[in-house]
Amino acid sequence: MLVNIVIVAAVFGYSGWMIYRHVQKGKQGACAGCDKSKSCPAASLDSPFACSSGTADSKL
């Protein structure tokens, strides 16, 4: 019985942690929250899809 409670608590705790991280990274913006922001071709300043531009049409 105690093992079941520990497993359920671990699953809910991990789920809560993942939701918290997702919300925090979402507040940072697309590229700031992305783990590949330094190597992503879309994050390049020369790219028409650069994350800092807002939309792709603003650089065209």
C-alpha positions in Angstrom: 0.0 0.0 0.0 2.8 2.4 0.9 4.6 1.6 -2.4 1.5 2.6 -4.4 1.3 5.9 -2.6 5.0 6.6 -3.2 4.6 5.8 -6.9 1.5 7.9 -7.4 3.2 10.8 -5.5 6.3 10.5 -7.8 4.2 10.5 -11.0 2.1 13.5 -9.9 5.2 15.4 -8.6 7.0 14.8 -11.9 4.0 15.9 -13.9 3.7 19.1 -11.8 7.4 19.8 -12.3 7.1 19.4 -16.1 4.1 21.7 -16.3 5.9 24.3 -14.2 9.0 24.2 -16.5 6.8 24.4 -19.6 5.1 27.5 -18.3 8.4 29.1 -17.2 10.0 28.5 -20.7 6.8 29.8 -22.4 7.2 33.1 -20.5 10.8 33.4 -21.9 9.6 33.3 -25.5 10.2 30.8 -28.3 13.9 30.9 -28.7 14.9 31.8 -25.1 13.0 28.8 -23.9 14.3 26.4 -26.5 17.2 24.1 -25.6 18.7 24.5 -29.1 18.5 28.3 -29.3 22.2 28.6 -30.0 22.4 26.0 -32.8 18.9 26.5 -34.3 19.0 27.8 -37.9 15.7 29.6 -37.3 17.3 31.6 -34.4 19.9 33.0 -36.8 19.6 36.8 -37.2 19.8 36.3 -41.0 16.9 34.0 -41.1 13.5 35.3 -42.1 12.1 33.1 -39.4 14.3 34.5 -36.6 12.6 34.3 -33.3 13.3 37.9 -32.4 11.5 39.3 -35.5 8.1 38.4 -34.3 6.7 37.2 -37.7 8.3 36.0 -40.9 6.7 38.9 -42.9 8.4 41.6 -40.9 11.8 40.9 -42.5 10.6 40.5 -46.1 
